[in-house]
Amino acid sequence: MIHGTTSNESMAGEQYERCDDHALDDNLREFDWHKCDDATWRRPTSSGCAELRVVRETAAWRRFDISGGAITLPTPGRYLHENGLLAGPIKYAVSARGDVRCRGDLPQAVENSDDHASLPGLITAESHNVQWARAITQLSDGETPSPGRSIDLDRLVEHLTQSGRSASRDGDRVLIHFHLPGAFGQIRFEHDPRVGPRLAADLLSLPGRRSHFLRAALRLASEANWRLPLVRFALGATQPSVLSCEVCFGSALIPSVWLMVALETIEAAMSLTLRELQALRDPTLARLLVAVSTA
């Protein structure tokens, strides 16, 4: 199975410092969240009380479960389809016990102010904690974030290039290129009118695949979706027949720390998942995984 969380968290932890807990507390209070104890926040909404709870914390990430308010959890068979419709760095995931949860992963990071100083209108000086708290609040209220103003894609390409990435503009999107063992990967930066700007990469086209391969591939995607922080796996967001991995920002003003962490998590997800999907071309292995998963 996919064991991506540990390696990905250690990678992010080497490059970013731990964030200030008190700063996040202040940001949540700005959006009318009330702290009830060390791990739980509550907020009244027109649909009932929303709850935000810390369920896991490492040197690199904090994971929150979000429930109540306007949040309606999909069935286990639909959550991959619903993931692509969530605005903000949030996802539905199936736990090891088989229940669907809505979760948000927050990088324990601080921004370097120099990262956004030369890119007004593209990279915002607003704290990533503020962006994250706003996305959680809008989700609990059942609101869709405003798409905001359009992003200067040429400046985004310039910023990525200066950061050591290989990127090019392709019409109304930016393609970010990277090499995998035996493969060439592309990540898209695009603006979806329903959920706003996001990074996305296609992993697998579903039509024509044998049933045992599809079941095994979706099982692996489900495991990765649960274990990897921030990145979410989705079906049917823009192409109903394609399995993709993505990070949705939920705002047109993207702090640099979100952009770089999002790229790292998607690259890690692609590196891990594509190798396993290639291995499933062996029908014996695919059938064995399906049998083990349903036992």
C-alpha positions in Angstrom: 0.0 0.0 0.0 1.0 3.6 -0.2 3.1 4.9 2.7 3.5 8.5 1.7 2.8 10.5 4.8 6.0 10.0 6.6 8.3 10.7 3.7 6.3 13.7 2.6 6.0 15.2 6.1 9.8 14.9 6.7 10.5 16.5 3.4 8.3 19.5 4.2 9.6 19.7 7.7 13.2 20.1 6.5 12.3 23.2 4.5 9.7 25.0 6.6 9.6 26.1 10.2 6.8 25.3 12.6 4.0 27.8 12.6 2.9 29.8 15.6 -0.1 28.2 17.4 -1.2 31.5 18.9 -1.3 33.1 15.4 -3.7 30.4 14.2 -5.9 30.8 17.3 -6.2 34.5 16.6 -7.1 33.9 13.0 -9.8 31.4 13.9 -11.3 33.9 16.4 -11.4 36.5 13.6 -13.8 34.2 11.9 -16.0 33.7 15.0 -14.6 30.3 16.0 -14.7 29.7 19.7 -12.1 27.5 21.4 -13.7 25.0 23.8 -10.6 23.1 24.8 -7.1 22.4 23.6 -8.2 20.5 20.5 -11.7 21.7 19.6 -13.2 24.8 18.1 -16.9 25.5 17.5 -18.8 28.0 15.4 -22.5 28.7 15.2 -23.9 28.6 11.6 -27.4 28.8 10.1 -27.2 25.0 9.6 -26.1 24.3 13.2 -22.9 24.2 15.1 -19.7 23.5 13.2 -16.8 21.8 14.9 -13.1 21.9 14.1 -10.9 19.4 15.9 -7.1 18.7 15.9 -6.7 14.9 15.4 -3.0 14.6 14.5 0.1 16.8 14.8 3.6 16.2 13.5 6.6 18.5 13.1 5.4 19.4 9.6 1.6 19.2 9.6 -1.5 19.5 11.7 -4.6 17.6 10.6 -8.1 18.8 11.5 -11.4 17.1 11.1 -14.3 19.4 10.3 -17.9 18.5 10.9 -21.4 20.0 11.5 -22.7 23.3 10.1 -23.4 23.0 6.3 -21.0 20.1 5.9 -22.7 17.0 4.4 -20.5 14.0 4.1 -20.8 11.9 0.9 -21.1 8.2 0.9 -17.8 6.1 0.7 -18.7 5.4 -3.0 -19.0 9.1 -3.9 -16.3 10.9 -2.0 -13.8 10.8 -4.8 -16.3 12.5 -7.1 -17.2 15.1 -4.5 -13.5 16.0 -3.7 -13.2 18.0 -7.0 -16.1 20.2 -6.0 -14.7 21.3 -2.6 -13.3 24.8 -2.6 -10.2 25.4 -0.5 -7.4 23.1 0.8 -9.9 20.6 2.2 -10.8 17.1 1.2 -13.1 14.1 2.0 -11.2 11.0 2.9 -12.1 7.4 4.1 -10.4 6.5 7.3 -9.0 3.0 8.1 -12.4 2.3 9.8 -14.2 3.0 6.6 -16.0 6.2 7.6 -15.9 9.4 5.5 -14.4 12.4 7.1 -13.9 16.0 6.0 -10.4 17.1 6.8 -8.0 20.0 6.4 -4.2 19.7 6.6 -2.3 22.8 7.7 1.5 23.0 7.1 3.4 24.0 10.2 5.2 26.7 8.2 6.0 30.4 8.1 6.4 32.6 5.0 9.5 34.3 3.7 8.3 37.9 3.0 10.8 38.1 0.1 8.8 35.4 -1.7 5.9 37.7 -2.5 7.4 41.2 -2.4 8.0 41.4 -6.2 4.8 39.8 -7.2 1.9 42.0 -6.2 -1.5 40.6 -7.1 -0.1 37.1 -7.5 1.4 36.1 -4.2 -0.3 37.6 -1.2 1.4 38.7 2.0 -1.7 37.4 3.9 -0.8 34.6 6.3 -1.5 31.1 5.1 -3.2 30.6 8.5 -5.7 33.3 7.5 -6.3 31.7 4.1 -6.9 28.3 5.7 -9.2 29.7 8.4 -11.3 31.5 5.8 -11.6 28.3 3.7 -12.7 26.3 6.7 -15.3 29.0 7.7 -16.8 29.2 4.2 -17.1 25.4 4.1 -18.9 25.4 7.4 -21.3 28.1 6.2 -21.9 26.3 2.8 -20.5 29.3 0.9 -18.5 29.2 -2.3 -15.4 31.4 -2.2 -15.4 34.3 -4.7 -13.1 33.5 -7.6 -11.4 36.8 -7.1 -9.4 38.6 -9.7 -7.5 36.7 -12.4 -3.9 35.7 -11.8 -1.1 37.0 -14.1 0.0 33.6 -15.5 3.1 35.0 -17.1 4.3 36.3 -13.7 3.4 32.9 -12.2 5.7 31.2 -14.8 8.4 33.7 -14.0 8.0 33.1 -10.2 8.2 29.3 -10.7 11.2 29.5 -13.0 13.0 31.7 -10.5 12.2 29.0 -7.8 13.9 26.4 -9.9 10.8 24.9 -11.5 10.3 24.1 -15.2 7.1 25.8 -16.2 5.4 27.2 -19.3 2.1 28.9 -20.2 -0.5 27.0 -22.2 -3.4 29.3 -22.9 -5.3 30.0 -19.7 -3.3 27.6 -17.6 0.3 27.0 -16.6 2.1 23.7 -17.0 4.7 22.7 -14.5 7.0 19.9 -15.7 9.0 17.4 -13.8 10.7 14.1 -14.4 9.8 10.8 -12.8 11.7 7.5 -13.2 10.7 6.3 -16.7 8.0 9.0 -17.1 7.4 12.7 -17.6 4.9 14.5 -15.3 2.9 17.6 -15.8 1.0 19.6 -13.1 -1.5 22.2 -14.2 -2.2 25.5 -12.5 -5.7 26.3 -13.6 -8.7 28.4 -12.5 -11.9 26.4 -12.1 -15.0 28.7 -12.1 -16.6 26.5 -9.4 -13.8 26.3 -6.9 -11.1 28.8 -7.9 -7.4 28.3 -8.6 -5.8 24.9 -8.1 -2.9 22.7 -9.0 -3.9 19.4 -10.6 -2.3 16.4 -12.3 -4.0 13.5 -14.1 -3.0 10.0 -13.0 -5.2 7.6 -14.8 -7.7 7.5 -17.6 -10.4 5.0 -16.6 -12.2 3.9 -19.9 -11.2 0.6 -21.3 -9.6 -0.7 -18.0 -10.4 -4.1 -16.7 -12.6 -4.2 -13.6 -10.0 -5.8 -11.3 -7.5 -3.1 -12.4 -10.0 -0.3 -11.7 -10.9 -1.6 -8.3 -7.3 -2.0 -7.3 -6.3 1.5 -8.6 -9.2 3.2 -6.8 -8.2 1.3 -3.6 -4.7 2.6 -3.9 -6.0 6.1 -4.6 -8.2 5.9 -1.5 -5.2 4.9 0.7 -3.1 7.7 -0.7 -5.9 10.2 -0.2 -6.1 9.3 3.5 -2.3 9.1 4.2 -0.9 12.1 2.2 -1.5 15.5 3.7 -3.1 18.4 1.8 -3.3 16.7 -1.7 -6.6 15.1 -2.5 -7.5 12.5 -5.1 -10.6 13.2 -7.2 -12.8 11.7 -9.9 -15.0 13.7 -12.3 -14.0 17.2 -11.3 -13.3 18.4 -14.9 -13.0 15.0 -16.6 -15.4 12.3 -15.3 -13.3 9.5 -16.6 -10.0 10.6 -15.2 -8.4 10.0 -11.7 -6.5 13.1 -10.7 -4.6 14.5 -7.7 -4.9 18.2 -6.8 -4.7 21.0 -4.3 -7.4 23.7 -4.4 -6.4 27.1 -2.9 -9.9 28.6 -2.6 -8.7 32.1 -3.2 -7.1 33.9 -6.1 -4.5 35.4 -3.6 -2.1 32.5 -3.0 0.6 32.8 -0.3 3.9 31.5 -1.6 4.1 28.9 1.2 0.9 27.3 -0.1 2.1 27.3 -3.6 5.4 25.5 -2.9 4.0 23.1 -0.3 1.2 22.2 -2.7 3.7 21.5 -5.5 5.7 19.3 -3.2 2.7 17.2 -2.1 1.5 16.7 -5.6 4.9 15.7 -6.8 5.2 13.2 -3.9 1.7 11.9 -4.7 2.5 11.4 -8.3 5.9 9.7 -7.6 4.3 7.2 -5.2 1.0 6.6 -7.0 2.2 6.3 -10.6 4.7 3.6 -9.6 2.0 1.6 -8.0 -0.5 2.1 -10.8 2.2 0.8 -13.3 2.7 -2.3 -11.1 -1.1 -3.0 -11.3 -0.7 -3.7 -15.0 0.2 -7.2 -13.8 -3.3 -8.7 -13.5 -2.2 -11.2 -10.8 -1.1 -8.4 -8.6 -4.2 -6.3 -9.2 -6.5 -9.3 -8.3 -4.4 -10.0 -5.2 -4.8 -6.4 -4.0 -8.6 -6.5 -4.6 -8.8 -9.8 -2.7 -6.8 -8.5 0.2 -8.8 -5.2 0.3 -12.1 -7.0 0.4 -11.2 -9.8 2.8 
